[in-house]
Amino acid sequence: MAQIEVRRLCKVFKVAQREGGFRAALASLFNRQYRQVRAVDGIDFRVEEGEVVGFLGPNGAGKTTTLKMLTGLLYPTSGEASVLGHVPWRREPGYLSRISMVMGQRSQLNWDLPAIDSFLVHLAVYQIDRATGKQTLDELIELLDIAQVLGKQVRSLSLGERMKCEICVSLLHRPAVLFLDEPTLGLDVTMQARIREFIADYNRRHGATIMLTSHYMADVTALCKRVIVIDHGRILFDGSLTDLAARLAPFKVIAIDLGRSPDGYDFEGMGEVLTRQEHKVVLRVPRDRAAEITGRLLADLLVLDLTIEDPPIEDVIKQVFANGVEQSS
């Protein structure tokens, strides 16, 4: 069952513009010039119940604008969207009580109060009964390991502690659909890993549907089997991470450790040599020839160890933005 459906969704902003200088500033008071910016340009996709989907793109691609329309924070210029059977921008209470949005650069917490006070206010606003609220709060406090910071003023928390509290307050009403916009932004590697583990666990426990934007590819590869790639407001790709790699990077990376120096061996005839040391060589070879080339290397050389891997997903995504691809069927 589709939890999110988007059809021909568009958002056009009217942006004032002028040249620099006093004269241009004075002229703009009487004759202001505008230009149209198509932040989202007729996109279509659907997300099924329980899916975790990576929504990827460079800065200014239209990711956050799309999420803001799906949460009802922005009204679209044209097109349709349905989330949990509701039209998001109608902002119906029955809809708002079943979704949540976490933005890495925005705070829902009152900075002058302890975090626990914001949690209790949130439970009251959503009219969650005391027993259910306590059970959910206790569960989230344990999972996020934030018991020691509940009584601290929010402004005194570290970025990692505050981000965990932001996630906690966003999940107290147990949303069925969760929009995560850069949830690990600015966190250290250890904290990023803990946040990823928590998101995966929440999805398993509650079957929540999640849309995730992130510039950290580790977030995407750890959480998302499917990705939607958007650039300049248009969807370039919608499919699995493995399909994206197969379509845009039709090669494998072979790394071999050797028992002796391969003097004079023609590695260039096998594929592109990425790195070469005395007893270690890394090759990039066509995907459909990987098995053949591996067999030749094992037959010709004293191989101590050999690994065959797909290219790093970061390289694949960069290629999407550099070259563009047709939208997946």
N, C-alpha and C positions, 0 to 999 in steps of 0.2 A: 504494500500500500504506500503510495507516494505521500510523504509528509510535506514536501515542498514542491510546488510546481510554478514555473516561471515561463511566460509566453510573450515574446516580442517586447520585453521590458526595456524602456528607454528613460533616460534622465538627461535633460539638457539644461545647463546653467547659463544664465545671462550675466556676463562678466563685463564690468566697466573697464575701459582702457584709455590711456592717454600717453603722450610723450612726456619726457621729463622737462623740468624747468618751470619758472614762474608763469610765463606767458601761456603755456599749455594748461597749467593748473587753472588760470583765470578763465581761459576759453571753455574749459570743461564745466564751469559753473552754469553756462548758458547753452552749451551744445555738447552734451555728454555722448561719447561714443561707446557702443557695446559690441561684443562679439559673442557668438553662440559656442559653447563648449559641450560637446556630447560626451558626458562622463560614462554613460552606459548606452550602448547602441544596438537595441533590438536583440537581446539575448534570450535563449531558450534552454532550460534544463529542468530536470526533476531529481529529487532525492528521496530514496525509499526509507521506510521506517528502520531505525537502528543503524543506518549508514554513517560512517565518518568520512567526510569528503574534504579533500584539500582544495582550497580556492586560491590559486596562485597567480601572480602577476607582478610586474615591476611597480615602483611608486607611480601613482597616477593612472593605473590601469583601469580602475573602476571597482576594485574589490570592496572597499569600505562603503562606497556609495550604494552598491548592490545590497550589502548587509543592512545598511540603514533603511533602505526601502522595505526589505523583508521583515524588519522589526517595527516598521511603522514610523520611524523617525523622519523619513522623507517621503514626499508624495511624488510618484513618477510622472513624467511628462506624458507617457503613453504606455500601453501594454497592460498585461495582467499578471497577477501573482496570487498564489494561494498557499498558506501555511497552516497546517492542521485544520483545513477546511475553512479558514477565515481569510478575508482580505486584510492584509496587515495594516494598511494606512487608515483603516476605520477605527483602529485602536480600541477594539471591544474588550471589556474586562475579561471575558471568557478566553480571549486570545492572550492578552498580556500576562495572565496568571499561569500560562503554560509554556512560555518562552523565556529566554534570558540571553543577554549579550554581555560578553566580557571584552573590554577594550584595554589593551596594554598601556595605553597612554591616557586613560580616563579613570577617574576614581568615583565609586559610589559611596565611599565611607566618609563620615564626618571626621576631619583631621584633628579636631579639638577634643574628641571623645575617645574613650577606649573602644577597641574593635567590638567587644561584646555588646556594647550599647547599640551600635549600628545593626548588629545581628538581631537583637530583640525588637528593634523598631521595624526591621524588614519583616519579621514574623507577624507583627501586629498589622502592618499595612496589607499583607496578603491574607489576613484573617485565618491563620493556621492555628488549629487548636493546640493547647499547651502540651499535651502528651505527644502528639505527632511532631510538633516543633522541637521539643526536647530530644526526641529520638533522632531526628534528622540532624540537628545541630551537634549532638554527641558523636554521631557517625562521621560527620564532616571534619570535626575537630580532631578525631583520631586519625582519619585517613590523611589529612593534610599536616598533621603534627604541629598544631598551633596552640596547644593548651597553654604554653608558657607565655604567649604574647597577648592573650585575651584582655588582660587588664591594662595593657600599655596604651598610651595615647597614640593614635594612628600616625601622627606626624613624626613620632620617634622611632617608628619601625623601619627596618631595612627594606630595600626594594623587594627582595625575595619574600620577606615576611608579609609585606603589604599585598603583594600579588596573590599569595595564598589566601589572605583574608578576602581579597576581592572575589576570588573564585568561590570561596565559602558563602559569602553573602549572595552571590548570584545563583547558588544552587539550593538555597534553603527551602524554596517552594517546589523543589524537584521538577524542574522544567522538562517537558518532553522533547523540546527542540532547543539546542544551545548553539549560539553563534559566538565563535571565538576569533577576535581580531587581534593578532599578534600577542597571544597570552604570555609568551616567554620573552618578550622584548626587554633587552637590557639585563637579563638574569645571567648569572654565571652558569657554566656547563653543568655543574652538579644540581643546581636548582632547576634548570631546564629539564633535566632527566626526571626529577621528582614530579614536576608538574605534568610531564607527558605520561608518567606511570599512573598518576591520579586520574587524568582524563580517560585513559584506556579503561581503568577500573570502573569509573562511573558509567561509561558506555556499556560495559559487560553487566553491571549490576542492575541498571535501570532501563537498558535498551534505548537510551536517548539517541536522537538523531543530531549529528553534530556537523556544522560547517566551520572549517578552520582556515584562517589566512595566516601565513607566516613567511618570513624571509629566511628562517632557519630550516634547511632541508631535513635536518635530523627530526624535527617535529613531524614533517610530512611522511617520511619513510617509516617512522615508528608507529604512526597512528592511522594513516590513510592508505587504503587499497586503491581508491579511485581519486583522480585529480581532475579539476576543471581549470584550464589555463586561460586567462583573460588578458588582453592587451589592447589599449586604445578603445576600451569599452566593448570589444567584441571577443567572443569565445573562439580561441584558436584550437583547443583540444578538450575533449571530454571522454575520459576512459581510464583504464588502469595504468599504474605506474610502469608496469612491465611492458604494456603495449606502447606506451610513449617512448620508452627506451628502444624498443624493437624498431619502431618506425623512424626515429630520428637518429639513432646511433646503431646502424646495422653492423656492429663489430664487437669483438670480444677482446679482453685484455689478458694476455698470457704472461705470467711471471715464472721464470725458471731459475733455480739454484743449481749450479754445476759443480761436479767433483774436480774438474780441472779446467784450465783456461781454454776457451774454444778458438784458438788462434786460426785466423783465416776463414772461419765459418761464415757463410753468406746468410746472415740473419735478414739483411735487407730484401733478399729474395722471398722471404716468408711473409713480411709485412712491415709496418712502420715501427722502427726502433724508438721507443719512448725514452728508455734509459739503458745504459750499458756500463757495467763494471766488470772487474776481472772475472768474477765467478757468478754474476747475476745479470740477467737480461730481461727487460720488460718489453713485450711486443704488442702492438695493436693489429689485429688480423680480421679479415671479413668474417662475419658470423657464420656464414654457410661453409667456410673452409676451416673453422676452428678445429674440428675433429681430425681432419686430414693433416693439418700442420702440426698438431700435437703428436700424432703418430710418427711423423718424420723426425721431430725433435727427439723423441724418446729413442728412436732407432739409431740416430746419428750421433747423439751426445751422451756423456755420462751425467745423467740428471739425478740430482739428490732430492729435489722437490719441485713440484709444478702445480700452479694454480691457474684456473680459468675463471674470470669474473666479468660481469657486465660493467660498462663504464659508470663512473659516479653519476648519480642522478642530477647533481648540480650542473654537470657539463651538459646533460640532456636539456635541462630547463633553459640554460643560457642559449642553446641552439634554437629552442622554440622562439625566444624573443628576438634572436638575431635574424632568423630566416622566415619564421611563421610557418604554420601548417594548416591544412584544411581541417575543419571541425570534424571530429569523429562521428561516424554514424552509430 
